[in-house]
Amino acid sequence: MSFNDDTRIDSSKVKRAGRGRTTGIAAGGVGIVGVIVVALISQFTGVDLSGLVGGAQVGPAQQIEGESLEGCSTGADANASIDCRMAGAADSLDTYWASAAPEVGIQGYASPEFFLFTSSVDTGCGGATSATGPFYCPPDRALYVDTDFFDQLREQFGASAGPLAQMYVVGHEWGHHVQQLSGAFDRADRSQTGPGSDTIRLEVQADCYAGAWVGSATTIQNEYGETFLEPVTREQVADALDAAAAVGDDRIQEASGGRVDPDTWTHGSAEQRTKWFEAGRAGGPTACDTFSVPTSEL
């Protein structure tokens, strides 16, 4: 999915992160931050990410230092640069949810923070590295993305990770912010794993919210009445679905050479993730009530 070249983009919604002190628990990321994957990363890289999935106390929001992005003012910039693409996606997503939030019971929508980082970052949810993958930190009400993750999607998980796939990742994490505002995080039991767990229901709902944005993306306009994005092609949607499937718990377990064990899943299978992405794309955010369906239909 490409931006219209002449569309103006507000790049102030994305910053480059500095470093700060840490406490807290991270919300599930697009597929890397989870109990299964944390164990795999710790095993193969020696990185201790246990603070991101539990055991720490949720602390106050962190005042993360950040630098504004430069050279990201138009759709042409977003098409040429991955950092600018993140800024364009943020502007479009923020515009979309400012309008769509009431459909999921949110009154008084508030924008999240969005930080790009390189190699490592300290947040209100703990320290993270590039191996952690993109994640949303509830205490900070912020998304954190190291764009090297998209190379990881290609090299380790076999996804093509084109522009729409990259923006799907952002849309998923933005979906966690929507859950924070709606109270879904507070209502869910995030200690559960396996089929029917609240953990999986949260993750596939975030996939559904990402799909809802994609379904409306080519009609979303900036404050000047300029449409952000060109029409989505079938190939681009397939690329986004490929990324969603690549970070399914079953695919990750298969890639690790281990046994596929649904009882340990935290993010949902490849089939579940693509199913809910498509449900949102076809039906909008009101089609994303993953907590009301029986486990057999999840």
FENWOFEN-V652683 format. One record per pair of residues at least 24 apart in sequence whose C-alpha atoms are under 8 Angstrom apart, sorted by the first residue. I is the first residue (numbers start at 1). J is the second residue. D is the distance in whole Angstrom. If there is no record, write none. Layout:
# FENWOFEN-V652683
i: [I | I]
j: [J | J]
d: [D | D]
This chain:
# FENWOFEN-V652683
i: [1 | 1 | 1 | 1 | 1 | 1 | 1 | 1 | 2 | 2 | 2 | 2 | 2 | 3 | 3 | 3 | 3 | 3 | 3 | 3 | 3 | 4 | 4 | 4 | 4 | 4 | 4 | 5 | 5 | 5 | 5 | 5 | 6 | 6 | 6 | 7 | 7 | 7 | 7 | 7 | 7 | 7 | 8 | 8 | 8 | 8 | 8 | 9 | 9 | 9 | 9 | 9 | 9 | 9 | 9 | 10 | 10 | 10 | 10 | 10 | 11 | 11 | 11 | 11 | 11 | 11 | 11 | 11 | 12 | 12 | 12 | 13 | 13 | 13 | 13 | 13 | 14 | 14 | 14 | 14 | 14 | 14 | 14 | 14 | 14 | 15 | 15 | 15 | 15 | 15 | 15 | 15 | 16 | 16 | 16 | 16 | 16 | 16 | 16 | 17 | 17 | 17 | 17 | 17 | 17 | 17 | 17 | 18 | 18 | 18 | 18 | 18 | 18 | 19 | 19 | 19 | 19 | 19 | 20 | 20 | 20 | 20 | 20 | 20 | 20 | 21 | 21 | 21 | 21 | 21 | 22 | 22 | 22 | 22 | 22 | 22 | 22 | 23 | 23 | 23 | 23 | 23 | 23 | 23 | 23 | 24 | 24 | 24 | 24 | 24 | 24 | 24 | 24 | 24 | 24 | 25 | 25 | 25 | 25 | 25 | 25 | 25 | 25 | 25 | 25 | 25 | 25 | 25 | 26 | 26 | 26 | 26 | 26 | 26 | 26 | 26 | 27 | 27 | 27 | 27 | 27 | 27 | 27 | 28 | 28 | 28 | 28 | 28 | 29 | 29 | 29 | 29 | 29 | 29 | 30 | 30 | 30 | 30 | 30 | 30 | 30 | 30 | 30 | 31 | 31 | 31 | 31 | 31 | 32 | 32 | 32 | 32 | 32 | 33 | 33 | 33 | 33 | 34 | 34 | 35 | 35 | 35 | 36 | 36 | 36 | 36 | 37 | 38 | 40 | 41 | 49 | 49 | 49 | 51 | 51 | 51 | 52 | 52 | 52 | 52 | 58 | 58 | 58 | 59 | 59 | 59 | 60 | 60 | 60 | 61 | 61 | 61 | 61 | 62 | 62 | 62 | 62 | 63 | 64 | 66 | 75 | 82 | 83 | 83 | 85 | 85 | 86 | 86 | 88 | 89 | 89 | 89 | 90 | 90 | 91 | 92 | 92 | 92 | 92 | 92 | 93 | 93 | 93 | 95 | 95 | 95 | 96 | 96 | 96 | 100 | 101 | 103 | 103 | 104 | 104 | 104 | 105 | 106 | 106 | 109 | 110 | 112 | 112 | 112 | 112 | 112 | 113 | 113 | 113 | 113 | 114 | 114 | 114 | 114 | 115 | 115 | 115 | 115 | 116 | 116 | 116 | 116 | 117 | 117 | 117 | 117 | 118 | 118 | 118 | 119 | 134 | 134 | 135 | 136 | 136 | 136 | 136 | 138 | 138 | 141 | 141 | 142 | 143 | 143 | 153 | 153 | 157 | 157 | 157 | 157 | 158 | 159 | 159 | 159 | 159 | 160 | 160 | 160 | 161 | 161 | 161 | 162 | 162 | 162 | 163 | 164 | 164 | 164 | 164 | 165 | 165 | 165 | 165 | 165 | 165 | 166 | 168 | 168 | 168 | 168 | 169 | 170 | 171 | 171 | 171 | 171 | 171 | 171 | 172 | 172 | 172 | 172 | 172 | 173 | 174 | 174 | 175 | 175 | 175 | 175 | 175 | 176 | 176 | 179 | 192 | 193 | 193 | 193 | 193 | 194 | 194 | 194 | 194 | 194 | 195 | 195 | 195 | 195 | 195 | 196 | 196 | 196 | 197 | 198 | 199 | 199 | 200 | 200 | 200 | 200 | 201 | 201 | 201 | 201 | 202 | 203 | 203 | 203 | 204 | 204 | 204 | 204 | 204 | 204 | 204 | 205 | 205 | 205 | 205 | 207 | 207 | 207 | 207 | 207 | 207 | 208 | 208 | 208 | 208 | 208 | 208 | 208 | 208 | 208 | 209 | 209 | 209 | 209 | 209 | 210 | 210 | 210 | 211 | 211 | 211 | 211 | 211 | 211 | 211 | 211 | 212 | 212 | 212 | 212 | 212 | 212 | 212 | 212 | 213 | 213 | 213 | 214 | 215 | 215 | 215 | 215 | 216 | 216 | 241 | 241 | 244 | 244 | 244 | 245 | 245 | 245 | 245 | 245 | 246 | 248 | 248 | 272]
j: [163 | 164 | 229 | 230 | 231 | 232 | 233 | 236 | 79 | 163 | 229 | 230 | 232 | 75 | 76 | 78 | 79 | 88 | 228 | 229 | 230 | 75 | 76 | 227 | 228 | 229 | 230 | 74 | 75 | 76 | 77 | 79 | 74 | 75 | 76 | 74 | 75 | 76 | 222 | 226 | 227 | 228 | 73 | 74 | 75 | 222 | 226 | 72 | 73 | 74 | 75 | 87 | 88 | 91 | 222 | 72 | 73 | 87 | 88 | 91 | 68 | 69 | 72 | 73 | 84 | 87 | 88 | 91 | 68 | 69 | 87 | 87 | 90 | 91 | 113 | 114 | 68 | 69 | 86 | 87 | 90 | 113 | 114 | 115 | 116 | 66 | 67 | 68 | 69 | 114 | 115 | 116 | 66 | 67 | 68 | 69 | 115 | 116 | 117 | 64 | 65 | 66 | 67 | 115 | 116 | 117 | 121 | 64 | 65 | 66 | 67 | 117 | 121 | 64 | 65 | 121 | 122 | 123 | 62 | 63 | 64 | 65 | 121 | 122 | 123 | 62 | 122 | 123 | 124 | 126 | 62 | 122 | 123 | 124 | 125 | 126 | 127 | 56 | 57 | 58 | 59 | 123 | 124 | 125 | 126 | 51 | 52 | 56 | 57 | 58 | 59 | 124 | 125 | 126 | 139 | 51 | 52 | 53 | 54 | 55 | 56 | 57 | 58 | 124 | 125 | 126 | 137 | 138 | 52 | 53 | 125 | 126 | 135 | 136 | 137 | 138 | 52 | 53 | 135 | 136 | 137 | 138 | 176 | 53 | 135 | 136 | 203 | 267 | 133 | 134 | 135 | 136 | 172 | 173 | 133 | 134 | 135 | 169 | 172 | 173 | 203 | 247 | 267 | 133 | 247 | 248 | 249 | 267 | 131 | 132 | 133 | 134 | 247 | 132 | 133 | 134 | 135 | 266 | 267 | 264 | 265 | 266 | 249 | 264 | 265 | 266 | 252 | 132 | 256 | 131 | 127 | 128 | 132 | 125 | 126 | 127 | 125 | 126 | 127 | 128 | 124 | 125 | 139 | 124 | 125 | 139 | 124 | 139 | 140 | 124 | 139 | 140 | 141 | 123 | 124 | 139 | 140 | 140 | 123 | 115 | 228 | 147 | 116 | 147 | 163 | 167 | 167 | 170 | 228 | 167 | 170 | 171 | 114 | 170 | 222 | 217 | 220 | 221 | 222 | 228 | 171 | 174 | 213 | 220 | 221 | 222 | 213 | 217 | 220 | 285 | 178 | 285 | 286 | 182 | 285 | 286 | 182 | 181 | 182 | 181 | 181 | 141 | 142 | 143 | 174 | 177 | 140 | 141 | 142 | 143 | 142 | 143 | 144 | 145 | 142 | 143 | 144 | 145 | 144 | 145 | 146 | 147 | 144 | 145 | 146 | 147 | 146 | 147 | 148 | 146 | 169 | 173 | 173 | 173 | 174 | 176 | 177 | 177 | 180 | 177 | 180 | 177 | 173 | 174 | 243 | 246 | 246 | 247 | 252 | 255 | 246 | 239 | 242 | 243 | 246 | 239 | 242 | 243 | 239 | 240 | 243 | 236 | 239 | 240 | 236 | 236 | 237 | 239 | 240 | 236 | 239 | 240 | 241 | 242 | 243 | 240 | 210 | 211 | 214 | 240 | 210 | 210 | 206 | 207 | 209 | 210 | 211 | 213 | 206 | 207 | 208 | 209 | 210 | 206 | 206 | 210 | 205 | 206 | 207 | 209 | 210 | 202 | 206 | 206 | 266 | 263 | 264 | 265 | 266 | 262 | 263 | 264 | 265 | 266 | 262 | 263 | 265 | 268 | 295 | 294 | 295 | 298 | 266 | 291 | 266 | 267 | 265 | 266 | 267 | 268 | 267 | 290 | 291 | 298 | 290 | 266 | 267 | 268 | 267 | 268 | 272 | 273 | 276 | 277 | 290 | 276 | 288 | 289 | 290 | 244 | 273 | 274 | 276 | 277 | 280 | 276 | 277 | 278 | 279 | 280 | 281 | 285 | 287 | 288 | 277 | 280 | 284 | 285 | 288 | 277 | 280 | 281 | 276 | 277 | 278 | 279 | 280 | 281 | 282 | 284 | 277 | 279 | 280 | 281 | 282 | 283 | 284 | 285 | 280 | 281 | 284 | 281 | 280 | 281 | 282 | 284 | 281 | 284 | 274 | 277 | 270 | 273 | 274 | 269 | 270 | 271 | 273 | 274 | 270 | 272 | 273 | 298]
d: [6 | 5 | 7 | 7 | 7 | 5 | 7 | 6 | 6 | 7 | 6 | 6 | 8 | 5 | 7 | 7 | 6 | 8 | 6 | 4 | 6 | 5 | 7 | 7 | 6 | 5 | 6 | 6 | 4 | 4 | 8 | 8 | 6 | 6 | 7 | 5 | 5 | 8 | 8 | 6 | 7 | 6 | 6 | 5 | 6 | 7 | 7 | 7 | 5 | 5 | 7 | 7 | 6 | 7 | 8 | 8 | 6 | 7 | 7 | 6 | 8 | 6 | 6 | 6 | 7 | 5 | 7 | 7 | 6 | 7 | 8 | 7 | 7 | 7 | 7 | 7 | 7 | 7 | 7 | 6 | 7 | 7 | 5 | 6 | 7 | 5 | 5 | 5 | 6 | 6 | 5 | 6 | 5 | 5 | 6 | 7 | 5 | 5 | 6 | 7 | 6 | 5 | 7 | 5 | 6 | 5 | 7 | 6 | 5 | 6 | 8 | 8 | 7 | 7 | 7 | 6 | 5 | 8 | 7 | 8 | 6 | 8 | 8 | 5 | 6 | 8 | 6 | 7 | 7 | 8 | 8 | 6 | 5 | 5 | 6 | 5 | 6 | 6 | 6 | 6 | 5 | 7 | 5 | 5 | 5 | 7 | 8 | 5 | 5 | 4 | 5 | 6 | 4 | 6 | 7 | 7 | 5 | 6 | 6 | 8 | 6 | 7 | 6 | 8 | 5 | 7 | 7 | 8 | 5 | 6 | 5 | 8 | 7 | 6 | 5 | 7 | 8 | 8 | 7 | 5 | 6 | 7 | 7 | 8 | 6 | 7 | 7 | 8 | 7 | 6 | 4 | 6 | 8 | 7 | 7 | 6 | 7 | 6 | 6 | 7 | 8 | 7 | 8 | 8 | 5 | 7 | 7 | 6 | 8 | 6 | 5 | 8 | 7 | 6 | 6 | 8 | 7 | 6 | 7 | 8 | 8 | 7 | 8 | 7 | 7 | 7 | 8 | 8 | 8 | 7 | 8 | 7 | 8 | 7 | 6 | 8 | 6 | 6 | 8 | 8 | 8 | 7 | 7 | 6 | 8 | 7 | 7 | 6 | 7 | 6 | 5 | 4 | 7 | 6 | 5 | 8 | 6 | 8 | 7 | 7 | 7 | 8 | 8 | 8 | 8 | 8 | 7 | 8 | 8 | 6 | 7 | 8 | 8 | 8 | 8 | 7 | 7 | 8 | 7 | 7 | 7 | 8 | 7 | 7 | 8 | 7 | 7 | 8 | 7 | 8 | 8 | 7 | 6 | 7 | 7 | 6 | 6 | 7 | 5 | 7 | 8 | 5 | 5 | 7 | 8 | 7 | 8 | 6 | 4 | 6 | 5 | 5 | 6 | 8 | 7 | 6 | 5 | 6 | 6 | 5 | 6 | 7 | 7 | 6 | 5 | 8 | 6 | 8 | 8 | 7 | 8 | 7 | 6 | 6 | 8 | 7 | 7 | 7 | 7 | 7 | 8 | 8 | 6 | 7 | 7 | 8 | 6 | 7 | 8 | 7 | 7 | 8 | 6 | 6 | 6 | 7 | 8 | 7 | 7 | 7 | 6 | 8 | 7 | 8 | 8 | 6 | 7 | 7 | 6 | 8 | 6 | 4 | 8 | 8 | 6 | 8 | 6 | 8 | 8 | 6 | 8 | 8 | 8 | 8 | 7 | 4 | 8 | 7 | 5 | 5 | 8 | 7 | 5 | 7 | 8 | 8 | 8 | 5 | 7 | 5 | 6 | 8 | 6 | 8 | 8 | 6 | 6 | 6 | 5 | 6 | 4 | 5 | 5 | 6 | 6 | 6 | 7 | 8 | 7 | 7 | 5 | 7 | 8 | 8 | 6 | 7 | 7 | 5 | 5 | 5 | 8 | 6 | 6 | 8 | 8 | 8 | 5 | 7 | 7 | 7 | 7 | 6 | 6 | 8 | 7 | 7 | 6 | 7 | 6 | 8 | 6 | 8 | 6 | 5 | 8 | 5 | 4 | 7 | 6 | 4 | 7 | 7 | 8 | 6 | 7 | 6 | 8 | 6 | 7 | 7 | 7 | 8 | 8 | 4 | 6 | 7 | 5 | 4 | 8 | 8 | 8 | 8 | 4 | 4 | 7 | 7 | 4 | 6 | 8 | 7 | 8 | 6 | 7 | 4 | 6 | 7 | 8 | 8 | 6 | 8 | 7 | 6 | 6 | 7 | 4 | 7 | 6 | 6 | 7 | 8 | 7 | 7]
